[in-house]
């Protein structure tokens, strides 16, 4: 993949992480009585953009062997997620009053670390690190892709797509499924499929995407319209894969048709994209800390709330960048040094 395309995907990761941050900012600050009004939901579409991008990248990396594929996927997801999960467990044991709605039990710890969905007391299928629900889908997708992985990329995608479609059809057709079965048969799985198909199309004819750039503003407009009309997240007029997944697929497709200008803003977006996984994992805890401090100080004036949100975002990015440098990048570079032939060791990393 060219550096230009890699930068585009990194930009999308940065945008997706920022959208999720904004979504949780309004939700958490409202919980602490700092903001009022209708709950914005469109920021949650950042997860859907992540899923489409993931489908694209995983398909792109399908040329490597199964062992290499599995090792890189585990190295990409597991270390930082385990670090954050164990950190939250430590907080739960030392200062449980700081965690709201999270009960630390041996079963919850084991299932969270092994990416096994389970229901909390509230009935929600959330691991200890709540945003990890999306990683349960990611790991399921990686496992399925690894099982279906073959020498022919198109056949691999066809096999994975058939299984994903079958799961969603079963979820739509059968009532009363157990919670875990219901979790793994939701329509959101189709967003991985969309990313895979976009990758196959791009590999076949990259020039075509230069004509599809209008899909980017179209996807943005579709999400913005849902925010304007305050459509609910969990019971929208359309299923999530339609309400958020289709615009996300349009955004990814259109973005791949745009050439990013070189410069400091492009480099900054790439750096935020590098840190997007860390941003996603830690942002809600920093938001809760910020909200607690503001509530304790009695600060409710909108300008100060906005400033606090911006400061929290910058702090989140800085900490996530540090985690990327000391955890994520060294592991990835270690894998490249061990497995990559010298002739291509300087090749851009896309996964």
N, C-alpha and C positions, 0 to 999 in steps of 0.2 A: 504494500500500500504506500502511495506517495506521501511525503511529509505534508503536502497540502491537504490531503484527505484526512490524515491523522489529526492535524490541527482542527479540522472541522468537527470531527468526532469529539475531540477534547473540549472544544467550545460547547458542544451540546451537553457534554457531561457537566461542565461548569454551570450552564443554564439550568439543567435538571436539578442539580444540587441546590442551587439558589432558590428555585421554585419551591422545593420541599421545605427549605428553611423558612421562606415567607409564609407558607401554609401553617407550619407549626408555630411560628412567631405569633400570628394572629390568634391561634387556638390557645396557646399557653398564656399569653398576656391577657386574653379574655378570661381564662380560668382564674387568674389572680386579680381580676377586677380592674385591670389597667386600661382596657379598651372596651368599647361598646359597639353595638351594631350587629348586622348579620354576619355570620361566619363565612369568610371566603373559602372556597374549596378548590379553585382551579390550580392552585399551587401543587396540589396532590398529583397533578398530571406529570410532575417531574419524574415520578416512579415509572410511569408509562413510557416516557422518553428513554429512561434508563433501560427498560426491557427491550424496546425496539433496537437501541444501539447495541445492547448485549447480543441480540440475535444476529445482528450484522457482523460484529467482531468475532463471535464464536464460529460463524460460517467461514469467515476469512481465514481463521487459524486452523481450519479443518485439514489442511494439507500435512500437518505434522502427525506423527504416530500417536496411537491411543495412549501409551504410557506417558509420553511427553505432554500431551494435551491434558490429561488428568492431573499431572504434577503441577503444571502451570496454573490450572484453575484453582487447585487447592491452595497453592502458594499465594495466589492473588486474593483469595477471600478469607481463608481460615486464620492466619496469624493475627491480623489486626482485629478481626471480629472476636476472637477468643480473648485478646488483650482487653478490649473494651468490656466484654461480658464479664470477665473475672474482676475488672475494676469496679463495675457496678455491683457485683456480688460482695466485694470488700466494703463498699459504701453501705450496702444493705445490712451487713453484719455489724459494722462499727457505728453507723448513724442511720438506722432504719427510718427515722422521721424525715429524712431528706428524700426518700423515695415514696412517691404517691402512686398507689395502684399496682405496685410491684412487690410480690411476695417471693422471697428467696427460699426455695426448698431444694433438697437434693435432686428430686425428679426434674424440677424446672431447670436446674443447672445442667444436668446431663442432656436433657432433650434440647436445650438451647444450644449447647456446644456441638451437638451432633446434627443440628438442623432438622429436628423432628418436630413438626407442629403439635401443639397441645393447647387446650383451652384453659384460660385463667378462670378465676372465680366468677368474673363478670361474663364469661362465655366467649370472650374475644380470643381469637387464635393468635396470640402475641407471645413471642419469647421474652426472656428477661430484658434484652435490649429491644424495645418495641418495634423499631424500624426493621429489625431482623426478619419480620414476616416476609419481606420481599426477597431476602437472601434464601429463605426456604424454597421459594420458587426458582431462584437462580440455580441453586445446587441441584434441584430436581432436573432442571433443564440441562445442566452440565452432565449429570449422570446419564440422562437419556441420550444426549448427543454422543457421549463416549461409547455407549452400548451400540449405537447405530453407525458409528464412525467406520468408514471404509475408504478405499482408494479413490473412489469417484465422489466428488463433492456433491454433485447434483443428486445422486442416489442417496447419499447420507441425509441431505435435506428432505428428500421425498419420504424417507422412512420416519424421520423425526416429525415431519408435518402430519403424516398419517396418524401417528400415536397421539399427538397433541389434539388433532381434530376429533379423534375417537374419544378422548378423555372429556373434551368439552361437550360433545354430543351426549355422552353418558350423564354428565352433570345436568344437562338440560332435560333429559328424558326421565331420569329416575328421581323419585321423591324419597325422603327419609334416609339419605345417605349418612353414614357416620361422619362426624366432624372432619376427620383427616381426609376421608374420601371426598367430601364436599369441597374441602380446601383445594385439593389437587385436580378438581374438574371444573374450575371456574374459567370463565371466558377470557380472563386476563392472560391466560397461556397463549392466546392467539397473537399477542403482541410480539412474542419471541418468533413466531412463524412469520409475521410481517417483516421483522428485521432480517430473517434468513432470506426471504424472497427479494428484498431490496438489495442485499449483497450479491445474490446471483445475477440480478439484472445489471448491477453496476459492473460486475466482472465481465459480463457479456458485452456491454456497450456503455462505457463511462461517458462518452460524448452525449448520450441521450439525456443525462442528468442536467446538462447545461440548459436544456430546454424545459426542464421541470421545476426550475427555481420558483415559479409562482406558487407552487404547493406550500412553500415556507410561509408566506404571509397568509395564505388560505388557512393553514393549520393554526397559526397564531390567532387569526380572527375567529375561528371556530371555538377555541378555548376562551377567548375574551368574551364572546357572546354568552357563553355559559356563566361566566362570572358576573356579567352585567345583569342577567336575568336571575342570578342567585339560585341556580339549579343545585339541588342537594347532591352530595358526593355519594352517599350510600344507597339512595333510592332515586336515581335520576330517571327522566323519561326514557332514556336509552340505557342499555347495559354499559358498564364501564368501558369495555373494550371498544364500544362504538363511540361513546361520549368523549373519552380521553384517548383511547388507543388509536382510532383513525386519525385524529389531528396529530398525534405523536408521530405516526407513520408518515404523514404529509410533511411534518417539520423536518424529520430526518432525511426524507427523499429530497425535499427542496434545498436543504442546507448542503447536501452533497453536490449540488449543482452550482454552488457559489464559491468563488475563489477568494479566500481571505487575504486581505492586504498585509504584507509583512510590516512589523512595527511593534512598538512597546505594548499596545493594547492586545495585539494578537498573542504576544509572548505571555502577557499577564493572564489572558483567558486560558492559554495552554497550561500554565502553572496551576490555576484554580481547577482546571480539568484533572490534572494529575492528582490533586488533593481531594477530588470529589468524593471518593469512597470514605475517607476520613471525615469530611464535612457531614456526610450522610449519617455516619454512625454516632458522632458526638454532639451534633448541633442542639438536639432537644435538651440535653443536660445543661449546656451553657445557657440556653434560653430560660430554663427553670431557675437557674442561679440568678440570672439577671432580673427575672420577674420578682423573685423573692426579695432581692435587694431593693428594687424600686418600691415594692409594696411596703417593706419595712420602713423605708424613708418617707412614705406618704406621697411619692411623686406620681402624679396622674396627668399633668399637663401634656397635651399632644406633642409639642416640640421636643420635650425631654424624652418622651416615649419613643419617638422616631429616632432621636440621637442614640438612645440606648440600644435600639434594634440594630442600627448601623455599627455601633461599637461591638456589639455581640457578634455580628456577622464577621467583622474584621478579625476579632479574636478567634473565632471558629476557624477561619481560613488559615490564620497563622499557626494554630495548633495542629490543624490537619496537614499543613505543609511540613511541619516538624515530624509528624508521624510518618508521612510519606518518605522523608529523607532517612529516618532512622529505622523504619520497619519495612515499608513496602519496597522501596527502591533497592536496598541492599539484598533483599531476598531475590528479587527479579534479576539483578545483576549477577548474583551468585549462580542462579540457574543458567544464565546465558554463558557464563565462563565455564561451567561444567559440561554443558551439552552442545553449545553452538560451535561449528567449525570455525577456525581462525579467519577464514576468508570472508565470513559474513558477520563476524562478531560485532562490527560497528553498525549493523543494520538497524533501522528504526524499529522500536518495539511498539506493536500495535495491540497487544493484549493486556 
